[in-house]
Amino acid sequence: MSARPRAAPEPAPPVAARFGWPLAPPPAVTRPFEAPEHTFGPGHRGVDLAGEVGQPVLAAGDGMVVYAGWMVDRNLVSIEHAGGLRTTYEPVAPGVAVGDQVTRGQPIGHLEPGHPGCTAEPPRACLHWGARQRRDYLDPLRLLGFGHVRLKPWR
């Protein structure tokens, strides 16, 4: 009896298939990612997304909640994903707790007002969405398969 050949393992799904927008419908980007020149240098370690106060914030991908609550001057949710990737969402009134397993698209809380740089006129609130691979900050839009993004013009 001969051994059956094993099927090749399925390739990992592309990043864009594993992650989705943290707001629905897909929002306008009001401020892009700006990588710092060095670890403690200035930059914008995430993207700001236009939203509405009270809008559900969604887990961008499957993972475990590692932080949900007040940090310094705002509420924040942080999710650990496979491979050491972590995403953060702020300001968000958490609807999840540390240790909860979440899936892509699952509500994790509601958008709060008060993110610096957001105006009282539309957009009424901004979600700051960040991503980090271990110690390195990443442009979270790359999780969606975007290399560069065009900003919506100011009125």
N, C-alpha and C positions, 0 to 999 in steps of 0.2 A: 504494500500500500504506500503510495507516494504522498508526501506532505503537500497540502494545498498551498498554492502561493497566497501570501497575505496581500490584502488590498493595501494600496498606499494610503497613509493617513491623509485625512482631509486637510487641506491647507487652512491656516487660521483665517477667519474672515477679515477682509480689509478693515482698517480702523473705522472708516466711514460707515461700515455696516454695523459696527459694535456701539457706536455713539450717535447721539442725536442732539438736536437743539434743546437747551434747558427751558425755553419758553415756546409756547405755541399760540399762534402760528409763528414761523421763523421770523425773528425780530430784525430790526435795523441795528447795525453796529454804530454806536455813537462815539466810541473811542476805541482805537485799535490797540493791540499788544505792542509794547515798546520794550524790547529786551534790554536789560541793564548791561553796561559794558563789563562790569565785574559783580561778584556776588552781592556786595552791599551798595552798589551804585544806584543812581536814580533810574527810573523806568516806570513802565505801567505793566505790571505782572499779571495781565489778564486782558479781557475785553469788556467793554460796557455795552449792554444790550438794552434797547428801548422797551419799556413795559408799562404796565399800569399797576398802581397800588392795589394789593390784594390778589393779583394774578397768580395762579398756581405756578410754582417753580418745579421743574421736572428733573429727575436724575438723568444725566447725560448718558450714563451707561450702568451696567450691572456692577454692584460692589457692596461694600459694608460701610455704614456711617461710622466715622471715627471721631467726629465732633459735631455737636448740634447745640447751639446756645449762644450766650452773650460773650463777646470777646472785645475788649477794650471799649468801643463805643457803638457797637452794632451787633446784631444777630448774624450768625454764620453757620452754614452746614458744610462739612467736608466729607467726601466719600473716597475711600481707598478702592482702587480697581486692580485687576490682575497686573502683574509685572511691575509693581511699585509706582503706578500712576495714581495721582490723587487730584481730584477736582474740588474746587471750592465755589461757593455760591453765597453772595452777600449783597445787600441786607435782606435776610430771609427769616421770617418767623417760622421756626422749625415745626414740622409736623411729623418728624421722625426722632428717634433717640439713638444714642451711641450703641452700637452693636446690631442695629437693624440691618438686615439684608434688603437691598433695594434692586429694582430692575430698571432698565432703560425705559424712560417715559413715565415712571411712577412719580406722582406728586411727593415732594419732600418738604414742602412748606409753601408760604405765600410771600410775594414780594412786598417789601416795606419801603416807605419813602426815605429820603435822606441821604442817598449816595452822593458824595461830593461831585460837583460838576453837572449834576442833573438840574434842570430848571423847573420852575413851577408850571411852565407851559409844556405842551407835548414835546418830548416824552415826560410824563408825570413822574415816572420812576425809572431807575436804571438798575439792572442786575449786573453786578461785577462777577464775571465768570472766569475763574483761574484754573490753570493746570500745571502740574509739577511732576516730573519724572525723578524720583528720589530728591536730589537737591537742585535740579535744574528746572527753571521755569520755562514753560512752553506756551506757544500761542494756541489757545484752546480751539480756535477755528480749524487747526490742522487735524483735530480729532474728527472733524466733519468732512475732511478731504479737501479743504481749501488751502491753497498756498498763500494767496494774498486776497484781500477783500477790498472792495470799493466802498468808501463811506458815503452815506446819504448826505447831500448838501444841506448846509444850514439855511434856514429861511431868513 
